[in-house]
Amino acid sequence: MTGKELLEILRNRVLVFDGATGTSLQTQNLSAADFGGEHLAGCNEYLNISKPEAPEKVHRGFLDVGVDVIETNSFGGASIVLAEYGLAERSYEINRRAAEIARKTADEYASPDRTRYVAGSMGPTTKLPSLGHIGFDDMKDSYKVQVKGLVDGGADLLIVETCQDLLQMKAALVAIHEFIEETGKGIAVIVSITIETMGTMLMGTEIAAALTTIEPYDIVTVFGMNCATGPKEMEENIRYLCENSPKPVFVMPNAGLPENIGGQACYHLSPDELEFWMTRFVREFGVSIIGGCCGTTPDHISRLVKISAQIKPKERDVSYTPSVSSIYSNVALHVDPPPVIVGERCNANGSKKFKELLLAEEYDGMVQLAKEQMKEGAHILDLCVAYVGRDEVRDMREVMKRFNTQVALPLMIDSTEYKVIEEALKMYAGRAIINSINLEDGEERMRRALPLCKKYGAAVIALTIDESGMAKTRDKKFEVAKRIHDLAIDKYGMREEDLIFDTLTFTLGSGDEEFRKAGIETIEAIKMIKREFPKSYTLLGVSNISFGLNVHARHVLNSVFLHYAMQDGLDLAIVNAQRIMPLYKVDARGRELCREVIFDERKFESAQAQAG
């Protein structure tokens, strides 16, 4: 089943998933021998080999009450988890058997007017890559084996579920992305995160940051929540997703909050209560896929089948602003009033202090500098660790290891080296911006950078530079922007809202006649881009306009230039927030002089008048 096929099904009805596999297996009172011996006791996934009738019985229990989708018995089927039982090398076999058992059972219940689907279950493993428990590539490779086994065994779709760390979620998605690219097999994907009782994911991620991170992935068809809590505790986050997610919403709650009784997790939410909450989620919020997680039995799920037969999801009125995110929170790419401020002090080429901290490898100091910019008003941080003579990949790895979990602001990854960019993306849990692409060497930078953006869900800055150099006039800037726009979308599969155009500007402080109109040409180019590509965004390194002037003049000119650029559509500005003055703090004469310089309104007087 492709993503488009799943979306078509969801246009007409609510889709019902099954309930708790683990809970259902426990009711079978399996012995150690059923698992293949004491050393394998508790490894539910090995039952696919040692006692396949056990997972088959679970599937039948849910199919008997009328579910549309059954999940494979592969939640812990990644080699990372299986290694704890000495089964890592059998991951492909175990996942394939899980899918084959589910496929065979689902097909037995199918009829000409009723298809039953198999969802390949991919759990979170036992590792949190954001905490350094495992490397990104190791986790991705483990998931990739699982994906291959599930698809080869006959899964119709994949569900990456119970995600606790955005970086773990991204590793699974990169594994699926690579599998699709290598095999050409399209398959629908559902991603489901877990929000704990404290209101965030285990790593502290807010629901908005999770949505921002997942939203750019076109391989993901549906996004939602499962596990950790009952439906009551999920209500506000489900409401948020239904109001903001461009993707259909999935919800699979536990049968309430668990209570430890005699060392066993016991769930007390009744089928009636589950029906009440899920009816509300479908009818009032617009949830499209429902099911049950821990503690939910066929009795619970039969009520969801009833809901599906009686109710269609509310038509959702979605309002989503493209954003970027850290592991904790998100930042929209446009705010009112603008601009989104990109802090420039974590750049080894532009900040003396950051360079010194990098050379001394004072990582705590770098983190502190990042946090200072947040206090100063920055929304996003530009991060560049490039310095001649140093290993940029190593430096990025060491800095990103800390910034990922210690810096709350989203990051702009600033490098000309693709190995550095990919290393950063592998270590960054949120949605980053890549700085940057251009056409200086033809399509080379686009060819290298944009596939990374697609693979890791990043936005990208596009500079108006082509083979002839930096564009100077508004028409040339727009011409280059349009060329980049068309190539990025038509050839590399990016979306307009993933593109952030930097129309660049030259200094007005050089006295060079060629650049007297640098300010107005830059601003007019912004207007043209926003008019032609309304879903895209614009950015400027504002301080370039005043390079070469004294410090006070720079502050004033930067502030006035930023004001006029924002009026004409500037969304983001790379600035030192402390050095931008509110316009009301600039005296009237200073504002007017800067305006005349920016818009090249020169006043000429005759020599005779000057002499007089």
N, C-alpha and C positions, 0 to 999 in steps of 0.2 A: 504494500500500500504506500503510495506517495503522499507527501504532505497535502497536495492539492486534492487528492481523493478523500483524505480525512476531513479536510475543510468542507468538502461537498456533503459528506455525511452529516456534519454538524450544522449545516444550514437548515436541516429539516427536523432534527430531533436531539434529545439528550442521549448521550452515550453512557452506558453503565459498565463500570469495571467491577471486578470481583472484590472479595474482602481479604482478610488476613490469612496469608499462607501459613505463617508460623503458628498462629492460634489453632488453625485447623489441623496441622500436623500433630500438635500436642494432644489433641483429643483422641488420636489413634494409639496412644500409649506405646510408642515404639520402643524397642529394646536396643541395647548396644549392638547386638547382633544384626538388627535391621540396618544399622548405619554402617556395618562392615567391621565392627570390632570396637573395643573400648577407646582406642586411640582416635576413632572417627566419630564417636558419639557426640551428637549436637551439631554435626555438619550437615545441615538440611540439604545442601546442594548435592552431597554425595549420594543421597537417596535416589537421585536420577539414575545412578549406576547400580547401587546395592539393592534397592527396593523401589523400582519405578512405579509400582502400583500405589505407593503412598502418595506421591504428588498427583498421580492420576485421580485418586479418590478425592483429593482436594478440589481439583478442577471440576469433577463431576458434581460435587456438592453445590458449586456456584452456578454451573451451567443448568442444573436442574431447576434453579429458581429464576432462570431467564436472563442472565447477564449477557452483554454483547461482547465483552473482552475479558479474557483470562490472562493473568500474568504468569510467566514462566517461573519455575522454582530455581531462580538464579540470582537472587538478591545479593548474596555473598559469593558470586561466581567468579569475581576477578581473581587473578592469580595472587594478588597481594593478600587477599583474605585466605584463599585456599592454601597458601604457603604455611599457615599456622597448623595445618593438618598434614603437611608434607605432600600436598596435592597440586602445587603450583604448575607443574608440567602437564597436568591433566585438565587445565582450564578450558581449552577449546572443546575437548571431548564432553566435559560436564555441561557446558553451556549448550552445545549442540543437542545433547540428549534432553536437556530441559525443554528446549524448543520443540524437539520432535515429539515428546510426550504430550505437550500442550497442543501441538498442531493436530496430532491424531485424535485427541479427545474432542477438540473444538470442531473438527470436520464431522465427527459422528453426530454432533448436535446441530449441524448446519442443515438448512433446508433451502429449496429454491427461492423462497421469499425472505429468508433470514440467514445472513452470514454471521458467523462467530469468529472473532478475531483473536490473535495471539500477540501479546505485548511482551517483548523481551526486557526483563527487569534487570536494571543495572544500579546497584546500591552504592553508597558513599565510600565503601571499603572501611578500613579501620585507621586510616591515616589522614592527617590534615596537612596538605602541602604548604599552606601559608605559615604553619608553625615549624616547617622544616622537617616534618616526619618522613618525607619522601620527596624525591626530585620530580619535577613536572614530567620529564620524558619517561621516567620509570612508571609513573602512574598512567600516562597516556598509552604507553605500550601495553600495559596490563589490560586496560579497557579495550584496546584494539583487538586483542585476542578474543575477549568476551563478545565484542560486536560481531566478529566473523563467525563465531560459533552459533550465536543466536540467529543471525540472518541465514546461515547455511542450514540451520535446523528448521527453518520455516516461519520465523517471527514475521508478523505483518508490520509491526512498528516497534520502536524502542522507547523505553521510559527510563530516563535518568532520574532516579527518585531519592527522596530523603537527603537531598544535598544540604550539607552543613557548612561547607567552605566554598566560596565562589571559585576559588582556584581549582578545587577538585572538580567542580561542575565544568569548568572550562577545559580541563584535561580530558574529560569524557567527550565533550563536544569536538575537540580537536581530533580525538581518536575516530569519531564518527565521520568528521569532515574528510580525514585522510582515507578512510575506508571507502567512502562514496567516490572520491576522486580516483582512487586506484582501481576500483571495480566497475564504476559507472552505474552502480545499483542505487536507485533512489529509494528512500524509506522515510516514513513519517517519524518525527521525534517529539516526545513530550518531555519537558523538564519540570520537576517538582521539587521545591525547596521545603525545608523544615524550619518553622518558626517556633522557638522555644517559649516557655511560659513567661519569660521576661520581655517578650515582644520583639526579639531579633533572632537571626540565625545564631548558631553556636559561636561563630567568630565575632558577633556583634553587628552583623549586617542588617540594615533596615530594609523593609520590603521594597522601598523605592529604589535603593541601590541595586538590589537583586534584579528588579525589572529592567533597570537601565543597562545592566551588564548583559542580560540575555536578549534584549530586544533586537540588536543588530543581526543576530544569527538567523539567516534565512533558512537554515536547515532545521530550525526549531519551529514546529507547527503550533504547539499548545504549551502554555506555561501555567503553573499553579502551585498548590501546597499539599503536603501530606504529612502524617505522623505527628509525634510530640504531644499534641493536645486533641481535645475533642472539638466539635464544630463551634461551640459557644466561644471558645478562646480564639478561634480563627476569624470570627465575624468581621472585625474592622479591617484586617488585612485582605480578606476576600472582597470586601466592599471596595477597597483601594484598587485591587487588581481589575475588578469589573468596571471601574470608572476610568482606568488609565491604561490598561494593557491592550495594545493593538492585536494581540494574539488571543484566541479563545482561552477561557479559564477552566482549569481542572481543580477539583478538590476531593481529597480522600482523607478524612479525619479518622483519628482513633475513636474507639467506643468510650469516649470521655478520658479524663486524666486517670492514669493507673494508680492503684493502691497496692502496696506491698503487703501481702497476706501469706505468712508462712514461707517467705522467700520467693513467692510467685507474684508476678504482676497481674492484678485483677482489674478488669474494666467493667464499669457499672452502667454505662449509657444504654438505655433500652432501645429496641427497634423503633418504638413510638417516638422517642426523643430524637433519634437520628432522622427519622422521616420528617419531623417538624422542622428541623434546622435545614435540611437539604432542600426541602420544598421552598423554604424562604430564599436560599441561595440561588435556586433556579428561577423562581417566579419574580423575585424582587431585585436580584442583583444581575442575573444573566449568565450564571455558570452553565457551561456546556457539557462537561464530563464530570460524572460523580462516581464515587466508589468508596470503599472502606479500607482502613489500615488496621493497626494492631487492635485486637479484641473484637473485630467485627466478624460475625458469623453469617451463614446463609440466611438466617432469620432477619438479620439487619439488612442484608443486601436485597432480599425480596421486596422490602419497602422501597428501595431505590428503583427497582424495576417498575413498581407501581407508579412512582413519580414520573418516570420516563414515558409511561403509557398515557398519562393524563395531562402533562404540562409541557409546554414549549418554553425554552429560555426567554427571558425578557430581552428585547432588543436593546443592546447597550449603546449609549452615547459616549464614545470614548474621547477623552482629551489627553493626548500625550505630547509632551514637548521633548524632542531629542536632547539627550543629556550625556554627561560622562559621570563616572563614579569612582570612588575609592572602595576599599573593602567595607567601609562603614556607611557612607552616604553618597548622594548624587548631587550634581550641579547641572542645571539647565544650560544649554548653549546660547540661550537668549534670556535676558532678564529685563524687566521694566521697573525703573528706568535702567538703560544700559550704562556701562558695559559690564560684561563678565571680565573680571580682572585676573590676568595671568601673572603671577609673581615671577620676577626674573632673577631672583638672587640665588637660586640653586643651580647656577650655570657657571662652570669652571672657566668659560671664556668671557664672561661678562661681569662676574663678581669676584673681586680680589679676595674677599673673606672666604668664599666657598672654595676657591682655588687653593688657598692656604690650608684649609681644613682637609681637602682632598689629598694634598701632598703629604700632610702629616697623618693621613688615615684616621682622622678624628671623627669617626662616624657618629658618635653621640652629638658632637657639635653640629654636624650637618643636619641631623634630625631637629635639633633645637632651632637652627636657622629656618628650616621649613616651618616649624610651628610659630616662629616669630612673624612670618609673612601672613599666616592665617590670622593672627591677632591684628595685623596691620590692614586687613581687609581683602586679602587675595582670596579668590574662589578656586583657582587652579594653579598648580606650580609647574613651571618649565624646569625640566631636569636634564642637565648636560654634564657628563663627567669626562668629556674628551679633553686630553691634555697631552701634548707632544712628549713622547718617550715613555708613556705609561700604557699598561694593558687595559684598554677601555672596556673590554668584555669583563675582565675580572672586577674592575672598579664598579661597573654597573651592577654586577651580581652582588657585590658587597653592600652597595648603597640600597639597591632595590629590596634586598632581604630585610632591611630595616624600615625603609619607607613604606613598604606594603602594609605592615601592621601598626606602625607607629605614627604615620602621618594621615590625618583624616581627610585631607583634600585630594581630589583627583589629580593625576599627573599627566603632563605633556612630555613625551619621551623625545629628546632632542639629540639626534645623532645622524651622521652621514654613513655609518657602517651598519649594514643589514644584520650582521651577526649580533651586534650590540642591541639593535632594535628587537630582534626576536628573543634574545636572552631576557631583556626587560619584560617583554610581553608574557613570557613563560612564568615569570615570577610575580606578575601583577594580577591581583584578584579582580580588580574593578575594570571599568571601561576606560582605556587611555586614549590620548590623542597622539598621533605620530607627527613629528615636525622634522621633515616635510618632504613634499614632492615638487618637481618642476620639470621643465622640458629643456634644460640646458644641454643635456646629452641626448636629446630626442626622448624616446620613451623609456630609456634605461631605468631611471629612478622609479617610474610608475610600474614598470614590469617587475621590479624587485620588491617594492614597498607595498603595493596594493594587495597582492595575494596574502601578505602578512596581516593586513588590516581585515581582510575577509575571514581569515582563519581564526584570528583572535578577537574579532569584534570591535576593532578600533576605528576611531574617526581619524581624519588626516588633514593637515594643512597643505594647501596648494599655493605655491609662490608664482607670481606672474613673471616668470623667467623662461625664455626659450633659447633656441640655438644662437640667436643674435644678442643675447644678454638680458639684463633687467629691462623690462618694459618701462618706458618713461611717460608716454602719453596715455590719456584715458582710453583712446581707441585701441592702442596696442595692448594695454593691460587687459581690456575686455576680450580682445581677440585670443590672447594666450589663455585666459580663464575659460573661455568657451571651448577651446581645443582640449584643455585638460578635462573639463566637465564631460564632454562627449566621449572621450576615450575612457575615462574612469567608469562611466555608467554603461556604455555600449560594449566595451571590450573587456573590462575587468569586473563587471558585476556590482560595482558600488552603487549606493543610492545618493541622490542629490543631497539629502540631509546629513550624509557622512562627510561632506566636503566643506572645508573652512578656507576661504580664499583670502590670502594676504596680498593686497595690491601694492605693497611696498611703498616706501617713500624715500626720497633723497633729502639731504639736509638743505635747509634754507639759509644756513649760516656760512656757506662757502663763498658767497658773492659771485658765484659762477652764473653767468647769464642763462646758460642752458637749463639751470635748475630753478629759475625764478618762479616757475609755475608748478614746482614739484608738489606743493600742498594741494592746490586745487585739482590737479590732474589725478592725484590719488583719491581724493574725496569723490570726484565725479565718476571714477572707475567703480568705486563702491556702490554708488547709486545705480549704475548700469548693471552690475552683477546682481544686485538685490531685485531689480526690476525683471531681469531675464530669468534668474534662477531663484525664485522666492523661497524655496525650501533649504537653500544652502546658507552658509554663515560667512561672516567676514571678520578679519582680524588684522591688527596692525601692531608692529613694534613702534609705539608712539614716539619714543625718545629719539629715533633716527632723524626726525624732522628738525631737531635743534642741535645736532652734533656740531661741535666747534665753537659754540657760544659759551659765555660765562654761566656759572651755575644758576644764578637767579634768573637770568634771561631764559635759560633752558626750562626751568620749572614753569615759568609763565607761558612761554610759547607752547610747550607740551600740553598744558592744561587747556589753553584756548583751542588748539588744534584738535584735541580729543573731543571737546564740546561740539565742534562743527562736524567732525567725522561721525559722531553718534547721531546727530540730527539727520544725517543722510544715510544711515543704515549700518553703521559699525556695530558688531555684536560683541567682539572680544578685543581686549587691549592688553598687550604685554607691557607692563609698566612696573615701576617701583611705586606701590600704592601710597607710600609716605610722601612721595615727591609730586603728587598731583594735587593741585589746589582747586577747591570749588570755585566756580566762576565768580561768585559774589565776593570772593576774597581778593580778586584781581581788580585794581582800580580801573575806572572807566577809560582813562587815557591808555593804560597798558593793554586793555582788551582791544581797543580800537586799533592801536598800532599793530598788534599781533594779527588781527583780522585782515588789515590791509596787506601785511606781508604774506599771509597764507593765500589770499585770493589775488595777489599780485596787482593791487590797486595803487600803482605808483603815481605820484603827483609830480609833474614837471613844471618848473618855473623858468622863465627866461633869464639869461645872465644879467640883463639890464635890471629886471625886477629884483634879482638877488642883490645886485650892487646898490640899488636904491634903498 
